[in-house]
């Protein structure tokens, strides 16, 4: 009897963002029988913390994917390196008897696409879409060669529908991020707002600068408020390093004593549990807002910019509560004054907090269960095994 073909999960694993944690959470739920059936192998796993979080039962192959960063002079060399990566993937897949390829990030989508197009890589290809960053003309070509396109939200599905050939739209499935509330600490809704948290990679797209600008506006008005920036820049992306330096410079120039930089967190739920209020401040559309559901599950007050991703989750929460969130939890994007006013309002009116925190865990369990995420993805992976 031939051994079952392996499933290659392509994930560079250079950081521990939402896409990486989505995959890690899924792999942690697999039983020994399920592992034997799909034979998962991570191809990537560059970051040591990523490898540490992988279950011992999941095999991995260390792999560094070519960076896509560079000016127009560097582009030809980047393309050549991506073609090299595609050839290496074809060779590795043959050596390890891989029959299914799950690409988890734009970079890995490009590598599998080139392996399929140039080197006729055999096997089923599942494309996991976590963001809007793949250019539409490339997404159209990727979708045409892929077997399955997973959207992690309704906005993501709508984006795919508007970007690819109509004939390829039948390949789309929705699998939203889910979290395992069973293993979380019990929700602890705050009675007042003092500790305010931003969690995630320091990146212009995440909007940390607006948190520190709000801290500046509130330092004298509400001196008890403390702002914690948890996360770090990505050294290989100079934009994030510059952004981090810009934020630190602002804090120094304004002499802000209410802002604290914590660095990366091994356990995001641990730091969320210690906070009262979570800020989600994307400066551009996102497909999902994982930090929103994590914070709601722990009973925290979530304040967010009105951008695609957080908006859809909080609007769903609005329907669940029967209480309007626009103007309360959801407000004008990239406006530090409105952000400061909202924080100040909840700080001055703690009796209003419970309206938006006491049923957060119930909402997440009903709508964003990891068990449901796992079931949908596992069944999809089994279809051709």
C-alpha positions in Angstrom: 0.0 0.0 0.0 1.3 3.4 -1.0 1.8 5.8 2.0 -0.6 8.8 2.1 0.7 11.9 0.3 1.9 14.7 2.5 0.2 18.1 2.9 2.7 20.9 2.6 1.7 24.0 4.6 3.7 26.8 3.2 4.2 29.5 5.8 7.4 31.5 6.1 6.7 31.9 9.9 8.9 35.0 10.2 6.4 36.7 12.6 3.5 35.6 14.8 0.7 37.6 13.2 -2.9 36.6 12.6 -2.1 34.4 9.6 0.5 32.4 11.4 -1.6 32.0 14.5 -4.5 30.8 12.4 -2.5 28.0 11.1 -0.8 27.2 14.4 -4.2 27.0 16.1 -5.5 24.6 13.5 -2.5 22.3 13.7 -2.7 22.2 17.5 -6.3 20.8 17.3 -5.3 17.8 15.1 -5.6 14.3 16.7 -3.0 11.6 16.0 -5.5 10.0 13.5 -6.1 13.2 11.7 -2.4 13.9 11.4 -1.9 10.4 9.9 -4.6 11.1 7.4 -3.3 14.5 6.1 0.4 14.1 6.9 1.1 17.8 7.6 4.5 19.3 7.0 5.3 23.0 7.6 7.6 24.4 4.9 9.0 27.6 6.3 8.9 28.2 10.1 11.8 30.7 10.1 11.1 32.4 13.5 12.2 30.4 16.5 9.0 31.3 18.4 7.0 29.9 15.5 8.9 26.6 15.7 8.5 26.5 19.5 4.7 26.9 19.1 4.4 24.0 16.7 3.1 20.8 18.3 5.8 18.1 18.6 3.7 15.9 16.3 3.9 18.3 13.4 7.0 18.0 11.1 8.6 21.0 9.6 11.2 21.9 7.0 13.1 25.1 7.7 12.8 27.3 4.6 13.6 31.0 3.9 11.4 32.5 1.3 12.7 35.3 -0.9 11.7 38.8 0.3 9.5 40.8 -2.1 10.9 44.1 -0.8 13.1 46.2 -3.1 13.1 49.0 -5.6 12.6 48.6 -9.4 16.2 47.8 -9.9 16.0 44.8 -7.5 12.7 43.4 -9.0 14.4 41.2 -11.7 16.6 39.6 -9.1 13.6 39.0 -6.8 11.8 37.3 -9.7 14.8 35.1 -10.4 15.0 34.1 -6.7 11.3 33.3 -6.6 11.8 31.1 -9.6 14.6 29.4 -7.8 12.3 28.9 -4.7 9.7 27.4 -7.0 12.2 24.9 -8.4 13.3 23.9 -5.0 9.7 23.4 -3.9 9.1 21.1 -6.8 12.2 19.1 -5.9 11.3 18.9 -2.2 7.7 17.9 -3.0 8.9 15.0 -5.1 11.4 13.9 -2.4 8.8 14.0 0.4 5.8 12.7 -1.6 3.7 15.8 -1.2 0.3 15.9 -2.9 -1.5 18.9 -1.4 -0.1 22.5 -1.1 -1.6 25.0 1.4 -0.1 28.4 0.9 -0.8 30.8 3.8 0.8 34.1 2.7 1.2 36.2 -0.5 4.9 35.2 -0.8 4.0 31.5 -0.6 1.2 32.0 -3.1 3.7 33.4 -5.6 6.1 30.4 -5.1 3.5 27.8 -5.6 2.1 29.7 -8.6 5.5 29.7 -10.3 6.1 26.1 -9.4 2.8 25.2 -11.1 3.2 27.5 -14.1 6.9 26.9 -14.9 7.7 23.5 -13.4 4.3 21.8 -13.6 4.1 21.0 -9.9 1.6 18.2 -9.5 -1.0 18.1 -6.7 -3.9 20.1 -5.2 -3.4 23.7 -4.3 -5.3 25.5 -1.6 -4.8 29.3 -1.3 -5.5 30.9 2.1 -6.4 34.6 1.8 -5.7 36.6 4.9 -5.3 40.1 3.3 -5.8 42.4 0.4 -2.2 42.8 -0.6 -1.9 40.5 -3.6 -2.2 42.7 -6.8 -5.5 41.9 -8.6 -3.8 40.9 -11.8 -1.7 38.3 -9.9 -4.6 37.2 -7.8 -6.5 36.5 -11.0 -3.8 34.2 -12.3 -3.3 32.5 -9.0 -7.0 31.8 -8.7 -7.1 30.3 -12.2 -4.4 27.7 -11.3 -5.5 27.0 -7.7 -8.0 24.3 -6.8 -9.5 26.1 -3.7 -9.5 29.7 -2.6 -10.3 30.2 1.1 -11.6 33.6 2.2 -11.2 34.3 5.9 -14.2 36.7 6.0 -17.2 37.9 4.0 -15.3 41.1 2.9 -12.5 38.8 1.7 -14.9 36.7 -0.3 -16.4 39.9 -1.9 -12.9 41.0 -2.8 -12.1 37.7 -4.4 -15.4 37.8 -6.4 -14.5 41.2 -7.7 -10.9 40.3 -8.6 -11.0 36.9 -10.3 -12.6 35.3 -13.3 -16.3 34.4 -12.9 -15.6 30.8 -13.7 -13.1 30.6 -10.8 -15.5 32.0 -8.2 -16.9 28.5 -7.5 -13.6 27.6 -5.9 -14.2 30.1 -3.0 -14.9 28.8 0.5 -15.2 30.9 3.7 -13.3 29.7 6.8 -13.1 32.4 9.4 -10.6 32.7 12.2 -11.8 30.9 15.3 -10.4 30.8 18.8 -10.5 28.1 21.4 -12.4 29.7 24.3 -12.3 26.5 26.3 -8.6 26.9 27.2 -8.9 30.7 27.8 -9.0 32.2 31.3 -12.5 33.3 32.2 -13.6 36.7 30.9 -12.8 39.6 33.3 -14.8 42.7 32.2 -13.2 45.9 33.6 -15.0 48.0 36.1 -13.1 51.1 35.0 -10.6 52.0 32.2 -7.0 52.4 33.2 -4.8 50.0 31.3 -5.1 50.6 27.5 -3.4 48.1 25.1 -2.4 47.9 21.5 -1.2 44.5 20.5 0.5 43.5 17.2 3.4 44.2 14.9 4.5 47.8 14.9 3.5 48.8 11.4 2.1 51.9 9.7 -0.9 49.8 8.7 -1.7 49.0 12.4 -1.9 52.7 13.5 0.1 52.7 16.8 1.0 56.4 16.2 -2.7 57.3 16.8 -2.6 55.5 20.2 0.3 57.6 21.4 -1.2 60.8 20.0 -4.3 60.0 22.0 -2.2 59.4 25.0 -0.7 62.8 24.5 -4.1 64.4 24.4 -5.2 62.6 27.6 -2.1 62.8 29.7 -3.3 65.8 31.7 -7.0 65.2 31.4 -6.9 61.6 32.6 -3.6 61.1 34.3 -4.5 57.6 35.6 -4.6 56.2 32.0 -1.7 54.0 30.9 -1.0 53.0 27.3 0.9 49.8 26.5 2.3 49.2 23.0 2.9 45.4 22.8 4.8 44.2 19.7 7.8 45.1 17.7 8.8 46.2 14.2 9.9 43.6 11.6 13.6 44.1 11.0 13.4 43.0 7.4 10.8 45.6 6.6 12.5 49.0 6.9 9.1 50.8 6.8 8.2 49.2 10.1 11.6 50.0 11.7 11.2 53.7 10.6 7.7 53.8 11.9 8.8 52.4 15.3 11.5 55.0 15.6 9.0 57.7 14.7 6.7 56.6 17.5 9.5 56.5 20.0 10.6 59.9 18.9 7.1 61.3 19.4 6.9 59.9 22.9 10.3 61.4 23.8 9.5 64.8 22.3 6.1 65.0 24.1 7.6 63.7 27.3 4.8 61.1 27.6 5.0 59.3 30.9 1.8 57.4 30.2 3.1 55.3 27.3 5.0 52.0 27.8 6.7 49.8 25.1 6.6 46.1 26.0 8.0 44.3 23.0 6.6 41.0 21.6 4.4 38.8 23.7 4.6 35.1 23.8 1.0 34.7 24.9 -1.3 37.4 23.6 -4.2 36.3 25.8 -2.1 36.8 28.9 -1.4 40.5 28.1 -5.0 41.0 27.0 -6.3 39.6 30.3 -4.2 42.3 32.1 -5.8 45.2 30.2 -9.1 47.0 30.4 -9.4 48.4 26.9 -8.0 47.1 23.6 -7.4 49.5 20.7 -7.6 48.2 17.1 -6.5 51.0 14.8 -5.9 49.8 11.2 -5.2 52.6 8.7 -6.3 50.5 5.7 -8.8 47.7 5.1 -8.2 44.3 6.7 -9.9 41.0 5.8 -10.4 40.2 9.5 -9.9 41.6 13.0 -8.6 38.7 15.0 -7.5 40.8 18.0 -11.2 42.0 18.2 -12.6 38.6 18.9 -9.7 37.7 21.2 -10.4 40.8 23.3 -14.2 40.3 23.3 -13.7 36.7 24.4 -11.8 38.0 27.5 -14.5 40.5 28.2 -12.5 43.6 27.3 -13.7 46.9 25.9 -12.7 47.1 22.2 -12.3 50.5 20.5 -11.6 50.4 16.8 -11.2 52.6 13.7 -14.1 52.2 11.2 -12.2 50.1 8.7 -13.1 46.9 6.9 -12.2 43.9 9.2 -12.9 45.3 12.7 -16.0 47.0 11.3 -17.7 43.8 10.2 -17.0 42.0 13.5 -18.2 44.9 15.7 -21.3 45.4 13.5 -22.1 41.7 14.0 -21.6 42.3 17.7 -24.0 45.2 17.5 -26.7 43.0 16.1 -26.0 40.4 18.8 -26.3 43.0 21.6 -29.1 45.0 20.1 -26.9 48.1 21.0 -25.4 50.5 18.5 -21.6 50.4 18.4 -21.0 53.1 15.8 -19.8 56.2 17.7 -19.3 54.1 20.8 -16.8 51.3 19.9 -16.4 52.2 16.2 -15.4 55.6 15.1 -13.7 57.7 12.4 -10.4 56.2 11.1 -7.1 58.0 11.7 -8.6 60.6 14.0 -6.6 60.7 17.3 -8.9 63.4 18.7 -12.0 61.2 18.3 -10.0 58.3 19.8 -9.0 60.3 22.8 -12.6 61.6 23.3 -13.9 58.0 23.2 -11.4 56.7 25.7 -12.0 59.7 27.9 -15.8 59.1 27.8 -15.5 55.5 29.0 -12.9 56.6 31.6 -15.4 59.2 32.9 -18.4 56.9 32.6 -17.4 53.4 33.8 -21.1 52.5 34.2 -21.3 52.3 30.4 -18.5 49.7 30.0 -20.5 46.6 31.0 -22.9 47.1 28.1 -20.2 46.2 25.7 -18.2 43.7 27.6 -20.4 41.3 29.6 -21.6 39.2 26.6 -18.3 39.3 24.6 -17.4 35.6 25.3 -20.9 34.4 24.4 -20.7 36.3 21.1 -17.3 34.8 20.2 -18.3 31.3 21.1 -21.4 31.5 19.0 -19.7 33.0 15.9 -16.0 32.3 16.0 -15.4 28.8 17.3 -12.1 27.2 16.6 -13.9 23.8 16.5 -15.9 25.0 13.5 -12.8 26.5 11.9 -11.0 23.2 12.3 -13.9 21.1 11.0 -14.2 23.2 7.8 -10.5 23.3 7.0 -9.8 19.6 7.9 -12.8 18.4 5.7 -11.5 20.6 2.9 -8.0 19.1 3.2 -9.4 15.6 3.1 -11.4 16.0 -0.1 -8.7 14.7 -2.3 -6.8 12.5 0.2 
